[in-house]
């Protein structure tokens, strides 16, 4: 190899080396800048989210109570004792049954009403569609206290709207919120009315995202309105159904405000939920037991969500 060729090769390699160093330097500066920008969030997340979560998980394995707050490191570990105590607690099992009842009945009703309203707004209502959308969604952003006051008047045993309407047909309505039989259905009705607006908007967005040509093709093949909806529209809404089912079920598994404001868990714990019973245990100072109940609910939510993804995901 000649000296000219050697000199040319070195000269060609030198700019590449300099360019590589510049790129590494720019990458290093970008990395440092990124960490500087992210660091405040990371610190806040560790201090106010990850730290309390890990702390509460550790509390669930101890016998910590309110009197131990001044000496939190002097508490004794009980292993899975709090979890066993929660699962053997008759009141906790009653609360778990009430929560399951609320979810199994409330979630399908909410999604059915939301889907019906979305189809109505997408296909049936042409004028004042925005007014109906806002009206259906308004309960979602309304205070639960205001809603509770309205529904107490609606469900009043003597002068309430429901009992008055039943009275027109000669039917005596029960004391809705004081009856073991009707208290939970009353809360479910209120929850459906209050929460279907969110799922309705999501279903409406899903319906409007389906090409019109899909339904036109089914119509040309002779399919009726129900057949087109059942075999064409609904399968295309599967991702939307999955999302609304998962989010609605997670919210209903944690239902808390409805029994707290409307019935205080009564009558005779017939509307007591797991979240409300956990809240009560915190109020009683049983912090270890309460955190164990919270993590039992967390595991149930994770399992239910996993099952929903397995059943409703796209094939």
C-alpha positions in Angstrom: 0.0 0.0 0.0 1.4 3.4 -1.0 1.9 6.3 1.5 -0.8 8.3 -0.4 -3.4 5.6 0.2 -2.4 5.3 3.8 -2.7 9.0 4.3 -6.0 9.1 2.5 -7.4 6.3 4.8 -6.4 8.1 7.9 -7.8 11.3 6.7 -11.1 9.7 5.9 -11.3 7.9 9.3 -10.5 11.1 11.2 -13.8 12.9 10.4 -15.8 9.8 11.1 -14.2 9.5 14.6 -14.8 13.2 15.3 -18.4 12.9 14.1 -18.9 9.8 16.4 -17.6 11.8 19.4 -19.9 14.7 18.6 -22.9 12.4 18.4 -21.9 10.7 21.7 -21.5 14.1 23.3 -24.9 15.3 22.0 -26.5 12.1 23.2 -24.9 12.5 26.6 -26.2 16.0 26.9 -29.7 14.9 25.8 -29.7 12.1 28.4 -28.6 14.5 31.2 -31.3 17.0 30.1 -33.9 14.3 30.0 -33.1 13.1 33.5 -33.1 16.7 34.8 -36.6 17.1 33.4 -37.9 13.8 34.7 -36.2 13.9 38.1 -38.9 16.0 39.8 -41.7 13.6 38.8 -39.6 10.6 39.8 -39.0 12.1 43.3 -42.6 13.0 43.7 -43.7 9.5 42.5 -41.3 7.8 44.9 -42.3 10.0 47.8 -46.1 10.1 47.4 -47.0 7.0 45.4 -44.4 4.2 45.5 -43.3 4.9 49.1 -46.9 4.8 50.6 -47.8 1.8 48.5 -44.8 -0.2 49.7 -45.3 1.1 53.2 -48.9 0.0 53.2 -47.9 -3.4 51.9 -45.5 -3.8 54.8 -48.2 -2.7 57.2 -50.5 -5.5 56.1 -48.0 -8.0 57.5 -47.9 -6.3 61.0 -50.2 -5.8 63.9 -49.9 -2.0 63.7 -52.8 0.0 65.2 -53.4 3.6 65.9 -51.6 3.6 69.2 -48.4 2.4 67.4 -48.1 5.4 65.1 -45.5 7.0 67.4 -43.4 3.8 67.4 -44.0 2.3 64.0 -40.9 0.2 64.1 -41.8 -1.5 67.4 -44.8 -3.4 65.9 -44.7 -7.1 65.6 -45.0 -9.0 62.3 -48.0 -11.3 61.9 -47.2 -12.8 58.5 -50.5 -13.5 56.6 -52.5 -13.3 59.9 -54.3 -10.1 58.8 -55.3 -11.7 55.5 -56.5 -14.8 57.2 -58.4 -12.7 59.8 -60.1 -10.6 57.0 -61.1 -13.7 55.0 -62.6 -15.3 58.1 -64.4 -12.2 59.1 -68.2 -12.7 58.5 -68.8 -9.0 58.0 -66.0 -8.9 55.4 -67.4 -11.8 53.6 -70.8 -10.1 53.6 -69.2 -7.0 52.2 -67.5 -9.1 49.5 -70.9 -10.7 48.6 -72.5 -7.2 48.3 -69.7 -6.0 46.1 -69.9 -9.0 43.8 -73.7 -8.5 43.6 -73.2 -4.8 42.8 -70.7 -5.6 40.0 -72.4 -8.6 38.5 -75.7 -6.7 38.2 -74.5 -3.2 37.8 -71.8 -3.6 35.1 -74.0 -5.3 32.5 -76.9 -2.9 33.1 -74.6 0.1 32.8 -73.0 -1.1 29.5 -76.4 -2.1 28.1 -77.9 1.3 28.9 -74.8 3.1 27.6 -74.8 1.1 24.3 -78.5 1.7 23.8 -78.0 5.4 24.3 -75.0 5.5 22.0 -76.9 3.7 19.2 -79.8 6.1 19.7 -77.6 9.1 19.4 -75.7 7.7 16.5 -78.6 6.4 14.4 -81.9 7.8 15.8 -81.5 11.3 17.2 -80.5 13.8 14.5 -81.5 17.1 16.0 -80.1 18.4 19.3 -77.7 15.5 19.5 -75.2 17.6 21.5 -77.8 18.5 24.0 -78.6 14.9 24.7 -74.9 14.0 24.9 -74.4 16.7 27.5 -77.5 15.7 29.4 -76.6 12.0 29.6 -73.0 12.8 30.7 -74.0 15.5 33.2 -74.5 13.0 36.2 -70.9 11.8 35.8 -69.5 15.2 36.7 -72.2 16.0 39.3 -71.3 15.8 43.0 -72.3 12.5 44.6 -73.8 14.5 47.5 -76.1 16.4 45.2 -77.1 13.1 43.5 -77.7 11.4 46.8 -80.1 14.2 47.9 -82.0 14.0 44.7 -82.3 10.2 44.9 -83.4 10.3 48.5 -86.3 12.4 47.4 -87.0 10.2 44.4 -86.9 7.0 46.6 -88.8 8.5 49.6 -91.3 5.8 50.7 -94.4 8.0 50.8 -93.9 11.1 48.7 -91.1 10.0 46.4 -91.4 10.0 42.6 -91.1 6.2 42.3 -93.6 5.5 45.0 -96.0 8.1 43.6 -95.8 6.5 40.1 -96.4 3.1 41.6 -99.4 4.5 43.6 -101.1 5.5 40.3 -101.4 1.8 39.6 -102.5 0.9 43.1 -99.0 -0.5 44.1 -97.6 0.5 47.5 -93.8 1.0 47.1 -91.5 -0.2 49.9 -89.1 1.9 51.9 -86.5 1.6 49.3 -83.4 2.5 51.2 -84.4 0.9 54.5 -85.3 -2.5 53.0 -82.8 -5.4 52.9 -84.4 -6.5 49.6 -84.5 -3.2 47.8 -81.7 -1.1 49.2 -79.0 -2.7 46.9 -81.1 -2.6 43.7 -81.8 1.1 44.6 -78.1 1.8 44.8 -77.5 -0.1 41.5 -80.2 2.0 39.8 -78.5 5.2 41.0 -75.1 4.0 40.0 -76.3 3.0 36.5 -78.0 6.4 36.0 -74.9 8.2 37.3 -72.2 6.3 35.4 -73.5 5.2 32.0 -72.6 8.6 30.4 -68.9 7.8 30.3 -69.4 4.4 28.6 -72.0 6.0 26.3 -69.5 8.6 24.9 -66.9 5.8 24.4 -69.4 3.6 22.6 -70.5 6.6 20.5 -66.9 7.2 19.4 -66.5 3.6 18.5 -69.7 3.6 16.5 -68.7 6.7 14.6 -65.3 5.1 13.8 -67.0 2.2 11.9 -67.1 2.9 8.2 -70.6 3.3 6.8 -69.7 1.0 3.9 -69.7 -2.0 6.4 -73.4 -1.5 7.2 -74.2 -0.8 3.5 -72.6 -4.1 2.5 -74.7 -5.9 5.0 -77.8 -4.2 3.8 -77.1 -5.1 0.2 -76.7 -8.8 1.4 -80.2 -8.6 2.8 -79.3 -8.4 6.5 -81.9 -6.7 8.8 -81.1 -4.0 11.3 -80.6 -6.4 14.2 -78.5 -8.8 12.1 -76.3 -6.0 10.9 -75.8 -4.8 14.5 -75.3 -8.3 15.9 -72.9 -9.7 13.2 -71.2 -6.6 11.8 -71.3 -3.6 14.2 -70.9 -5.4 17.5 -67.8 -7.5 16.6 -66.1 -4.3 15.4 -66.9 -2.8 18.8 -65.0 -5.5 20.6 -62.1 -3.3 21.6 -64.5 -0.6 22.8 -66.5 -3.2 24.8 -63.3 -4.5 26.4 -62.2 -1.1 27.5 -65.6 0.0 28.9 -66.1 -3.4 30.6 -62.7 -3.3 32.3 -62.9 0.3 33.4 -66.5 0.0 34.6 -65.8 -3.2 36.5 -62.8 -1.7 38.2 -64.8 1.3 39.3 -67.7 -0.8 40.6 -65.5 -3.2 42.5 -64.3 -0.1 44.5 -67.8 1.3 45.0 -67.8 3.4 48.1 -69.7 6.7 47.9 -73.1 5.2 47.1 -73.5 3.2 50.4 -71.6 5.8 52.4 -73.9 8.7 51.5 -77.2 6.9 50.9 -77.4 4.1 53.4 -74.3 4.0 55.6 -74.0 0.3 54.7 -77.4 -0.6 56.0 -79.8 -1.9 56.6 -78.1 -4.7 58.5 -74.9 -4.4 56.3 -77.0 -5.3 53.2 -75.2 -2.5 51.2 -71.9 -2.6 52.9 -69.0 -2.8 50.4 -65.5 -3.9 50.7 -64.1 -0.4 50.2 -66.5 1.0 52.9 -65.6 -1.8 55.4 -61.9 -1.2 54.8 -62.5 2.6 55.4 -64.3 1.7 58.6 -61.4 -0.4 59.8 -59.0 2.5 59.2 -61.4 4.7 61.2 -61.2 2.1 64.0 -57.4 2.3 64.0 -56.9 -1.3 62.7 -54.4 -0.3 60.1 -52.8 -3.7 59.5 -56.1 -5.3 59.0 -57.4 -2.5 56.8 -54.4 -2.6 54.5 -54.7 -6.4 54.2 -58.4 -5.9 53.1 -57.3 -3.3 50.6 -54.7 -5.7 49.0 -57.3 -8.5 48.9 -59.5 -6.1 46.8 -56.5 -5.2 44.7 -55.8 -8.9 43.9 -59.5 -9.5 43.0 -59.5 -6.5 40.7 -56.3 -7.8 39.0 -57.8 -11.3 38.5 -61.1 -9.9 37.2 -59.3 -7.7 34.8 -57.2 -10.6 33.5 -60.3 -12.7 33.0 -62.0 -9.9 31.1 -59.0 -9.5 28.8 -58.9 -13.2 28.1 -62.6 -13.4 27.3 -63.1 -10.2 25.4 -59.8 -9.7 23.6 -59.8 -9.9 19.8 -59.3 -13.4 18.5 
